[in-house]
C-alpha cells in the first residue's frame, strides 16, 4: 500500500469514526428527547382526562382508520380507571386492556395525588408506553397508555437518514483524503523516482524540482543540494585520481629505469652505484611523501578531529622545531599568544607545510625561514626567488608546481593542504612577493574561531 492510499484510508477512517460518533450521539439525543416529550404528553393528557376532558380520547378524523376495532389507528391512546378496590373501568380510546400490576393497585389504593409510575407494555402487534397516576379525592388511579409504534417509525427513519449521511461523509472524507494525499505525495513520488534514477544510472546531473516552504519543499531543496555536493565530490575525486596518476607516473618511471640499470649493478663503477642508490632512495622517499599527502587529501584525515582552544604561537614553535630537525636549517619564530578554537594537528601540519615550502625554495640557504603569528594570521617568509604573477593565483592548487620548482622535490600537494585547513577554519590563504626578495605565504583564520584572549596585531606586512 503506497503513501497516497494510506493517507486516503486514514482520512476515510477518521471520517467514519466522526460520522459514527455524531450519528450515535444524534440518535441517542433524539431518542431521549422524543421519549421525554412522550412522557410529558402522557402526564398532560392524564391531567386533562382527570379534569373531565374526555374529548382528548376521541379518534382523530385526520388519521385514516382501516376498520380494525381493536386497533384504532386514528387514536393511539387508551385510558382506564383503577378504583381503590381494584376495579378497572375503560374510560376511552382504543379498546385495549392495559395490564394492572401490584404497583398500580397500590397507587390506586394508597397513593398520594400525583404519584405516578411509567412502564412499557407490549401486546402484539403494538407496543405501549403506560403511565399510572394517583387521582385526588380518593378516586383511585388513572392508567393512560400510548402506542409507541409511530415513535419507533420516526426513530427508524432518523437512523436511516443518519446512516445515509454517515455514508456520504465517509465517501466525502475518502475522496478529500485521496485528493489531499495526491497533492502531498505527488512531489514525493517525483523525488522517489529521481532517487531511483540516480541509484540506477549513477547520474548526478538530474534536475530536481524545488519550491515551496513546506517539508516537501525543504526535502526537495536538500536533495538537490545533496546531489550537487555529491557531483562536486565525484568531480574532485576524479580530478584527484587523474592528477595523482600524472604525478605518480614520473617517480615510477624513474624507479623503473633505475631498476633496469640495477640489473647491470656489477658493471657499474662505485660512483655510479652510489649515485644510482641515492637516486632510488630519493625517488622512494618522494613517492612515499606523495602517497601520504594523497591519503590526507582523499580521506580528510583531520576532518574527525575536534576543535578545541589552542595557541597558534605554541603550534608554530613545534612546527619550527620539526623543520629544524628535518632540514638542519635555521627557522626563526616571531609570535604572540594567539588563542583560537581550532584543530591542533591540522594547524600544525599547515604550518609545517608552509615552512617546508620556504626551506625548499631557499635551497641556497641565503637566509632563515621565518614564521610570524599575530591573532589569527600566520605568515611564513623565505629568501627564495619569489613569485611570478601567474604563480600567486595557482600556488594553492593541487599538484601545481611553479617553473622554479620543477627540479625541486615535492608533490605539489603541500600548499593545497594548507588551503583546506584554512577553509575548514573559516579563513583563507594568501601569497605575495616579499620586499627585498623571497615570498610571503600564509593563511588567516576566520574571526569566529578567535578567542577573547587572542592578541591580534596588524603590523605584519
C-alpha positions as CSV (number, residue, x, y, z in Angstrom):
1,X,0.0,0.0,0.0
2,X,1.6,3.3,-1.1
3,X,1.5,6.5,0.9
4,X,-1.3,8.1,-1.1
5,X,-3.6,5.1,-0.4
6,X,-2.6,5.1,3.3
7,X,-3.5,8.7,3.7
8,X,-6.8,8.3,1.9
9,X,-7.7,5.3,4.1
10,X,-6.6,7.3,7.2
11,X,-8.9,10.2,6.1
12,X,-11.7,7.8,5.5
13,X,-11.2,6.1,8.8
14,X,-11.3,9.4,10.7
15,X,-14.4,10.5,8.7
16,X,-16.1,7.2,9.5
17,X,-15.3,7.5,13.3
18,X,-16.5,11.1,13.4
19,X,-19.7,10.2,11.4
20,X,-20.5,7.2,13.6
21,X,-19.9,9.2,16.8
22,X,-22.1,12.1,15.6
23,X,-24.7,9.7,14.3
24,X,-24.9,7.7,17.6
25,X,-24.9,10.8,19.7
26,X,-27.6,12.4,17.4
27,X,-29.8,9.3,17.6
28,X,-29.4,8.9,21.3
29,X,-30.2,12.6,21.9
30,X,-33.3,12.5,19.6
31,X,-34.5,9.3,21.2
32,X,-34.2,10.7,24.7
33,X,-35.9,13.9,23.7
34,X,-38.8,12.1,21.9
35,X,-39.2,9.8,25.0
36,X,-39.2,12.8,27.3
37,X,-41.8,14.5,25.2
38,X,-43.9,11.4,25.0
39,X,-43.9,11.1,28.8
40,X,-44.8,14.7,29.2
41,X,-47.7,14.2,26.7
42,X,-49.0,11.3,28.8
43,X,-48.8,13.3,32.0
44,X,-50.5,16.4,30.5
45,X,-53.2,14.2,28.9
46,X,-53.8,12.4,32.2
47,X,-54.4,15.7,33.9
48,X,-56.9,16.7,31.2
49,X,-58.8,13.4,31.5
50,X,-58.9,13.6,35.3
51,X,-60.4,17.0,34.9
52,X,-63.2,15.6,32.7
53,X,-61.9,16.5,29.2
54,X,-62.5,13.1,27.7
55,X,-62.6,14.5,24.1
56,X,-58.8,14.1,24.0
57,X,-59.5,10.4,23.7
58,X,-61.8,10.8,20.7
59,X,-60.5,9.5,17.3
60,X,-58.6,12.0,15.2
61,X,-60.5,12.4,11.9
62,X,-57.4,13.4,10.1
63,X,-55.9,10.0,10.6
64,X,-57.5,7.3,8.4
65,X,-58.8,4.1,10.1
66,X,-58.5,0.8,8.4
67,X,-61.5,-0.7,10.2
68,X,-59.7,-2.8,12.9
69,X,-61.9,-2.4,16.0
70,X,-59.1,-3.4,18.4
71,X,-56.5,-1.3,16.6
72,X,-57.8,2.2,16.1
73,X,-55.0,3.8,14.1
74,X,-56.7,7.2,14.4
75,X,-56.5,7.1,18.2
76,X,-53.1,5.9,19.6
77,X,-54.2,6.3,23.3
78,X,-56.2,4.2,25.7
79,X,-57.3,5.2,29.2
80,X,-58.7,3.2,32.1
81,X,-59.6,3.9,35.7
82,X,-58.5,1.8,38.6
83,X,-60.8,2.1,41.7
84,X,-59.4,1.9,45.2
85,X,-60.9,-1.6,45.5
86,X,-59.0,-2.7,42.3
87,X,-61.9,-2.5,39.8
88,X,-60.8,-1.5,36.3
89,X,-63.1,0.6,34.1
90,X,-62.3,1.6,30.5
91,X,-62.5,5.4,30.2
92,X,-61.9,5.8,26.4
93,X,-59.6,5.5,23.4
94,X,-58.5,2.2,22.0
95,X,-60.3,-0.9,23.2
96,X,-57.3,-2.4,24.7
97,X,-57.0,-3.6,28.3
98,X,-53.8,-2.4,29.9
99,X,-52.1,-4.7,32.5
100,X,-52.7,-3.8,36.1
101,X,-49.9,-4.8,38.4
102,X,-49.4,-4.7,42.2
103,X,-47.7,-1.3,42.0
104,X,-50.7,0.1,40.0
105,X,-53.2,-1.2,42.6
106,X,-51.0,0.3,45.4
107,X,-51.1,3.7,43.7
108,X,-54.9,3.4,43.4
109,X,-55.5,2.3,47.0
110,X,-52.8,4.1,49.0
111,X,-51.1,6.6,46.6
112,X,-51.0,10.3,47.2
113,X,-52.4,12.6,44.5
114,X,-49.8,13.0,41.8
115,X,-47.9,9.8,42.5
116,X,-47.0,8.2,39.2
117,X,-45.4,5.2,37.5
118,X,-44.1,4.7,33.9
119,X,-43.6,1.4,32.3
120,X,-43.6,-0.3,28.8
121,X,-46.2,-2.8,27.7
122,X,-46.2,-5.0,24.6
123,X,-49.3,-6.5,23.1
124,X,-48.9,-7.7,19.6
125,X,-48.8,-6.1,17.2
126,X,-48.4,-2.9,19.2
127,X,-46.1,-1.6,22.0
128,X,-47.3,0.9,24.5
129,X,-45.9,3.4,27.0
130,X,-48.1,3.4,30.1
131,X,-48.5,6.0,32.9
132,X,-50.3,5.2,36.1
133,X,-51.0,8.3,38.2
134,X,-53.0,8.6,41.5
135,X,-56.1,10.8,41.4
136,X,-57.2,13.2,44.1
137,X,-60.4,12.8,46.2
138,X,-60.0,9.1,46.7
139,X,-60.9,8.3,43.1
140,X,-58.2,5.7,42.7
141,X,-55.7,5.9,39.8
142,X,-55.8,6.7,36.1
143,X,-53.9,4.5,33.6
144,X,-53.1,6.0,30.3
145,X,-51.2,4.2,27.5
146,X,-50.0,5.4,24.1
147,X,-49.0,3.4,21.1
148,X,-45.2,3.9,20.5
149,X,-45.0,2.3,17.1
150,X,-45.2,5.7,15.4
151,X,-42.4,7.0,17.6
152,X,-40.3,4.0,16.6
153,X,-41.1,4.6,13.0
154,X,-39.8,8.1,13.4
155,X,-36.6,6.9,15.1
156,X,-36.0,4.2,12.5
157,X,-36.4,6.9,9.8
158,X,-33.9,9.1,11.7
159,X,-31.5,6.2,12.0
160,X,-31.7,5.5,8.2
161,X,-31.1,9.2,7.4
162,X,-28.1,9.3,9.8
163,X,-26.7,6.1,8.2
164,X,-27.1,7.7,4.7
165,X,-25.5,10.9,5.9
166,X,-22.7,9.0,7.6
167,X,-22.0,7.0,4.4
168,X,-21.9,10.3,2.4
169,X,-19.5,11.8,5.0
170,X,-17.4,8.6,4.7
171,X,-17.2,8.8,0.9
172,X,-16.5,12.6,1.1
173,X,-13.7,12.1,3.6
174,X,-12.2,9.3,1.5
175,X,-12.4,11.5,-1.7
176,X,-10.9,14.5,0.2
177,X,-8.2,12.3,1.7
178,X,-7.3,10.9,-1.7
179,X,-7.2,14.4,-3.3
180,X,-5.1,15.8,-0.4
181,X,-2.8,12.8,-0.4
182,X,-2.4,13.1,-4.1
183,X,-1.4,16.7,-3.8
184,X,1.0,15.9,-1.0
185,X,2.6,12.8,-2.4
186,X,2.9,14.0,-6.0
187,X,6.2,15.8,-5.3
188,X,7.3,12.9,-3.0
189,X,6.7,10.4,-5.8
190,X,8.8,12.6,-8.2
191,X,11.6,12.7,-5.6
192,X,11.4,8.9,-5.2
193,X,11.6,8.4,-9.0
194,X,14.6,10.8,-9.2
195,X,16.3,8.9,-6.3
196,X,15.7,5.6,-8.1
197,X,17.0,7.1,-11.3
198,X,20.2,8.3,-9.6
199,X,20.6,4.9,-7.9
200,X,20.1,3.0,-11.1
201,X,22.1,5.2,-13.5
202,X,24.7,6.8,-11.2
203,X,23.9,10.2,-12.8
204,X,24.0,13.2,-10.5
205,X,23.1,15.9,-13.0
206,X,19.4,15.2,-12.8
207,X,17.1,18.2,-12.4
208,X,15.3,18.3,-9.0
209,X,12.1,20.4,-8.9
210,X,12.3,22.6,-5.9
211,X,9.9,25.1,-4.5
212,X,7.5,25.5,-1.6
213,X,8.2,26.2,2.1
214,X,6.7,23.1,3.5
215,X,8.6,19.9,4.5
216,X,8.4,18.5,1.0
217,X,9.9,21.7,-0.4
218,X,12.7,21.6,2.1
219,X,13.3,18.0,1.3
220,X,13.5,18.8,-2.4
221,X,16.0,21.6,-1.7
222,X,18.1,19.4,0.5
223,X,18.0,16.6,-2.1
224,X,19.1,19.0,-4.8
225,X,21.9,20.4,-2.6
226,X,23.0,16.8,-1.7
227,X,23.2,15.8,-5.4
228,X,25.2,19.0,-6.1
229,X,27.7,18.2,-3.3
230,X,27.9,14.6,-4.5
231,X,28.6,15.7,-8.0
232,X,31.2,18.1,-6.8
233,X,32.8,15.4,-4.6
234,X,32.9,13.0,-7.5
235,X,34.5,15.6,-9.8
236,X,37.1,16.3,-7.1
237,X,37.7,12.6,-6.7
238,X,38.1,12.1,-10.5
239,X,40.4,15.1,-10.7
240,X,42.4,13.9,-7.7
241,X,42.8,10.4,-9.3
242,X,43.8,11.9,-12.6
243,X,46.3,14.3,-11.1
244,X,47.7,11.6,-8.8
245,X,48.2,9.3,-11.8
246,X,50.0,12.0,-13.6
247,X,52.3,12.8,-10.6
248,X,52.9,9.2,-9.7
249,X,54.0,8.4,-13.3
250,X,57.2,10.4,-13.0
251,X,58.7,8.8,-9.9
252,X,57.5,5.4,-11.0
253,X,59.1,5.8,-14.4
254,X,62.4,6.9,-12.8
255,X,62.2,3.9,-10.4
256,X,61.6,1.5,-13.3
257,X,64.6,3.0,-15.2
258,X,66.8,2.6,-12.1
259,X,65.5,-0.9,-11.7
260,X,66.6,-1.7,-15.2
261,X,70.0,-0.2,-14.5
262,X,70.3,-2.3,-11.3
263,X,70.3,-5.4,-13.4
264,X,73.8,-4.4,-14.5
265,X,74.8,-3.4,-11.0
266,X,78.1,-5.4,-11.2
267,X,79.1,-3.4,-14.3
268,X,78.8,0.0,-12.6
269,X,81.6,1.9,-11.0
270,X,81.4,2.7,-7.3
271,X,80.5,6.3,-8.0
272,X,77.7,5.3,-10.4
273,X,76.4,2.8,-7.9
274,X,76.3,5.4,-5.1
275,X,74.6,7.9,-7.4
276,X,72.1,5.2,-8.5
277,X,71.2,4.2,-5.0
278,X,70.9,7.8,-3.9
279,X,68.5,8.4,-6.8
280,X,66.4,5.3,-5.9
281,X,66.4,6.4,-2.2
282,X,65.3,9.9,-3.2
283,X,62.6,8.7,-5.6
284,X,61.3,6.3,-2.9
285,X,61.1,9.0,-0.3
286,X,59.4,11.3,-2.7
287,X,56.9,8.6,-3.7
288,X,56.2,7.9,0.0
289,X,55.7,11.6,0.7
290,X,53.3,11.9,-2.3
291,X,51.3,8.9,-1.2
292,X,50.9,10.3,2.3
293,X,49.7,13.6,1.1
294,X,47.3,11.9,-1.3
295,X,45.9,9.9,1.5
296,X,45.4,13.0,3.6
297,X,43.5,14.8,0.8
298,X,41.4,11.8,-0.2
299,X,40.4,10.7,3.3
300,X,40.3,14.1,5.1
301,X,42.4,12.7,7.9
302,X,41.8,15.7,10.1
303,X,38.1,16.0,9.5
304,X,37.3,13.9,12.5
305,X,39.5,16.0,14.9
306,X,37.5,18.0,17.4
307,X,38.1,21.7,17.6
308,X,39.5,23.0,20.9
309,X,41.1,26.1,22.3
310,X,44.8,26.1,21.0
311,X,47.6,28.7,21.0
312,X,48.9,29.3,17.5
313,X,52.2,30.5,19.0
314,X,52.8,27.1,20.6
315,X,51.9,25.3,17.4
316,X,54.3,27.5,15.4
317,X,57.1,26.7,17.8
318,X,56.5,22.9,17.4
319,X,56.3,23.2,13.6
320,X,59.6,25.2,13.5
321,X,61.4,22.7,15.7
322,X,60.3,19.8,13.4
323,X,61.6,21.6,10.3
324,X,64.9,22.4,12.0
325,X,65.4,18.7,12.8
326,X,64.4,17.6,9.3
327,X,66.4,20.2,7.3
328,X,69.1,21.4,9.6
329,X,68.1,24.9,8.5
330,X,67.6,28.0,10.7
331,X,63.9,28.7,11.4
332,X,63.0,31.9,13.3
333,X,59.7,32.3,15.2
334,X,58.1,35.6,15.9
335,X,54.8,35.1,17.7
336,X,52.5,36.5,20.3
337,X,49.9,34.3,22.2
338,X,47.1,33.8,19.8
339,X,44.2,31.6,21.2
340,X,41.9,30.2,18.6
341,X,39.2,27.5,18.5
342,X,40.8,25.1,16.0
343,X,42.1,21.6,15.2
344,X,45.6,21.4,16.6
345,X,47.0,18.7,14.3
346,X,45.6,20.2,11.2
347,X,47.0,23.6,12.0
348,X,50.4,22.2,12.9
349,X,50.5,20.3,9.5
350,X,49.6,23.5,7.7
351,X,52.4,25.5,9.4
352,X,54.9,22.6,8.7
353,X,53.9,22.6,5.0
354,X,54.5,26.3,4.8
355,X,57.9,26.0,6.4
356,X,58.9,23.0,4.3
357,X,57.9,25.1,1.2
358,X,60.1,28.0,2.4
359,X,63.1,25.8,3.1
360,X,62.8,24.1,-0.3
361,X,62.6,27.3,-2.3
362,X,65.6,28.8,-0.5
363,X,67.8,25.9,-1.4
364,X,70.9,28.1,-1.2
365,X,70.3,28.8,2.4
366,X,70.7,32.6,1.9
367,X,68.6,33.3,5.0
368,X,66.4,31.7,7.6
369,X,62.8,30.7,7.1
370,X,60.7,32.9,9.3
371,X,57.2,32.3,10.7
372,X,55.1,35.1,12.2
373,X,51.9,34.7,14.2
374,X,49.6,37.5,15.1
375,X,46.0,36.8,16.2
376,X,44.5,34.6,13.5
377,X,47.1,35.3,10.9
378,X,50.1,33.1,10.1
379,X,52.9,34.2,7.7
380,X,55.9,32.3,6.5
381,X,58.7,34.2,4.8
382,X,61.6,32.9,2.7
383,X,64.6,34.2,0.8
384,X,64.0,32.3,-2.4
385,X,63.3,33.6,-5.9
386,X,59.9,35.0,-5.2
387,X,56.7,34.5,-7.1
388,X,55.7,35.2,-10.7
389,X,52.4,36.9,-11.4
390,X,50.7,33.7,-12.6
391,X,52.1,31.7,-9.7
392,X,50.2,33.6,-6.9
393,X,46.8,32.7,-8.3
394,X,47.5,28.9,-8.7
395,X,50.0,28.3,-5.9
396,X,47.5,26.5,-3.7
397,X,46.0,24.3,-6.4
398,X,46.6,20.6,-6.2
399,X,49.7,19.4,-7.9
400,X,50.5,22.8,-9.2
401,X,54.3,23.5,-9.3
402,X,55.9,26.7,-10.4
403,X,58.5,26.7,-13.1
404,X,61.2,27.4,-10.4
405,X,60.1,24.3,-8.5
406,X,60.1,21.8,-11.4
407,X,63.5,20.5,-10.5
408,X,62.9,20.5,-6.7
409,X,61.4,17.6,-4.8
410,X,57.8,17.7,-3.8
411,X,54.3,16.6,-4.9
412,X,52.6,19.9,-5.3
413,X,50.1,19.0,-2.6
414,X,51.6,20.7,0.5
415,X,50.1,24.1,-0.1
416,X,46.7,22.7,-1.2
417,X,46.5,21.0,2.2
418,X,47.2,24.4,3.8
419,X,44.3,25.8,1.9
420,X,42.0,23.0,3.0
421,X,42.9,23.6,6.7
422,X,42.4,27.4,6.3
423,X,39.0,26.9,4.7
424,X,38.0,24.4,7.4
425,X,38.6,27.2,10.0
426,X,36.7,29.8,8.1
427,X,39.8,31.5,6.8
428,X,41.7,32.0,3.5
429,X,45.2,31.7,2.1
430,X,47.4,34.3,0.6
431,X,50.8,34.6,-1.3
432,X,52.8,37.5,-2.3
433,X,56.4,38.7,-3.1
434,X,58.5,39.7,-0.1
435,X,60.0,43.2,-0.3
436,X,63.8,42.7,-0.8
437,X,63.4,39.2,-2.3
438,X,61.6,36.0,-1.5
439,X,58.0,35.2,-0.9
440,X,55.4,35.6,1.9
441,X,52.9,32.7,2.1
442,X,50.4,32.0,4.8
443,X,46.8,31.9,5.9
444,X,44.3,33.6,8.1
445,X,41.6,32.1,10.3
446,X,38.0,33.3,10.4
447,X,37.0,35.7,13.1
448,X,34.6,33.2,14.6
449,X,37.5,31.0,15.8
450,X,39.4,33.7,17.6
451,X,39.0,33.6,21.4
452,X,38.9,36.7,23.7
453,X,42.5,36.1,25.0
454,X,43.9,36.5,21.4
455,X,46.1,39.5,20.8
456,X,45.7,40.5,17.2
457,X,48.5,42.6,15.7
458,X,48.1,44.1,12.3
459,X,51.7,45.2,12.0
460,X,52.7,42.3,9.7
461,X,53.5,43.3,6.1
